[in-house]
């Protein structure tokens, strides 16, 4: 009985250098979502303004013409439009269907500044 000879490892070709050796590493992908704290839909100013917008719009139906006088309706809708514009400027938090006094962590798509554009003279 002879001694067993260990198997030899297979022959491999030498490593090939990269075609373009000095490239920087690829950039890390940007964060696509951000964690925000949502408030209850019942505490949302936007939800309440939109609810009253619905009530004002429904009051223009034939069945409800006596609720808001016809002369007031254009002024009311102009006021509602200005209220929605104001809310777009001051509202930043998402809403969720949760109890009145709670908050909830939600993932929101990240919105960054727009890409710079070349100004031509």
C-alpha positions as CSV (number, residue, x, y, z in Angstrom):
1,X,0.0,0.0,0.0
2,X,1.4,3.2,-1.1
3,X,0.8,6.7,0.1
4,X,-2.0,8.6,-1.6
5,X,-1.0,11.5,-3.8
6,X,-3.2,14.6,-3.2
7,X,-5.0,15.7,-6.3
8,X,-3.5,18.7,-8.0
9,X,-5.7,21.8,-8.3
10,X,-6.8,22.6,-11.9
11,X,-4.8,25.1,-13.9
12,X,-6.5,28.5,-14.2
13,X,-5.6,31.3,-16.6
14,X,-4.0,34.4,-15.2
15,X,-6.4,37.2,-14.1
16,X,-7.3,39.6,-16.8
17,X,-6.9,43.3,-16.0
18,X,-10.0,45.5,-16.6
19,X,-10.3,47.2,-19.9
20,X,-10.5,50.6,-18.4
21,X,-8.5,50.4,-15.2
22,X,-9.0,53.9,-13.7
23,X,-12.8,54.3,-13.6
24,X,-14.3,55.6,-10.3
25,X,-16.7,53.2,-8.5
26,X,-20.3,53.6,-9.6
27,X,-22.2,56.1,-7.6
28,X,-24.5,54.9,-4.8
29,X,-28.1,55.1,-5.8
30,X,-30.0,58.1,-4.3
31,X,-32.5,57.5,-1.5
32,X,-35.8,57.0,-3.2
33,X,-38.0,57.1,-0.1
34,X,-38.1,59.2,3.0
35,X,-39.7,58.3,6.4
36,X,-42.4,60.8,7.5
37,X,-44.9,60.8,10.3
38,X,-48.5,60.9,9.1
39,X,-51.2,62.5,11.1
40,X,-54.8,61.4,11.3
41,X,-57.0,62.4,8.4
42,X,-59.4,63.9,10.9
43,X,-56.8,66.5,11.9
44,X,-55.9,67.4,8.4
45,X,-56.7,71.0,7.4
46,X,-56.7,70.0,3.7
47,X,-59.3,67.2,4.3
48,X,-61.6,69.7,6.1
49,X,-61.3,72.3,3.4
50,X,-62.0,69.7,0.8
51,X,-65.0,68.5,2.8
52,X,-66.4,72.0,2.9
53,X,-65.7,72.4,-0.8
54,X,-67.8,69.3,-1.4
55,X,-70.6,70.7,0.7
56,X,-70.4,74.0,-1.2
57,X,-70.5,72.2,-4.6
58,X,-73.3,70.0,-3.5
59,X,-75.3,73.1,-2.5
60,X,-75.4,74.2,-6.1
61,X,-77.4,71.2,-7.1
62,X,-81.1,71.8,-7.9
63,X,-82.3,70.1,-4.7
64,X,-80.2,72.5,-2.5
65,X,-80.5,75.9,-4.3
66,X,-82.1,77.5,-1.2
67,X,-79.1,76.6,1.1
68,X,-76.6,79.1,-0.4
69,X,-77.9,82.0,-2.5
70,X,-76.9,82.0,-6.1
71,X,-75.2,85.4,-5.8
72,X,-72.9,84.1,-3.1
73,X,-71.7,80.9,-4.9
74,X,-69.0,82.5,-7.1
75,X,-67.5,84.3,-4.1
76,X,-67.7,81.1,-2.1
77,X,-65.8,79.1,-4.7
78,X,-63.2,81.8,-5.1
79,X,-62.6,81.7,-1.4
80,X,-62.3,77.9,-1.4
81,X,-59.8,78.1,-4.3
82,X,-57.7,80.7,-2.3
83,X,-57.9,78.4,0.7
84,X,-56.6,75.4,-1.2
85,X,-53.7,77.5,-2.6
86,X,-52.8,78.6,1.0
87,X,-53.0,75.0,2.2
88,X,-50.7,73.8,-0.6
89,X,-48.1,76.3,0.8
90,X,-48.4,75.3,4.5
91,X,-49.2,71.6,4.4
92,X,-46.3,69.2,4.3
93,X,-47.3,66.1,6.3
94,X,-49.0,63.1,4.8
95,X,-52.3,61.8,6.3
96,X,-53.4,58.3,7.2
97,X,-56.6,56.6,8.3
98,X,-55.6,56.3,12.0
99,X,-57.2,57.4,15.3
100,X,-57.5,61.1,16.0
101,X,-54.6,61.5,18.4
102,X,-52.0,59.1,16.8
103,X,-49.2,59.4,14.3
104,X,-47.9,56.7,12.0
105,X,-44.6,56.3,10.2
106,X,-45.0,56.1,6.4
107,X,-42.6,55.9,3.5
108,X,-43.0,58.8,1.1
109,X,-41.3,59.0,-2.3
110,X,-38.4,61.5,-2.1
111,X,-38.9,64.6,-4.2
112,X,-35.8,66.6,-4.8
113,X,-35.1,69.8,-6.6
114,X,-35.4,69.6,-10.4
115,X,-32.3,68.9,-12.5
116,X,-30.4,72.1,-13.5
117,X,-31.1,73.3,-17.0
118,X,-28.7,75.2,-19.3
119,X,-29.7,78.8,-19.7
120,X,-29.4,80.2,-23.2
121,X,-29.0,83.8,-23.9
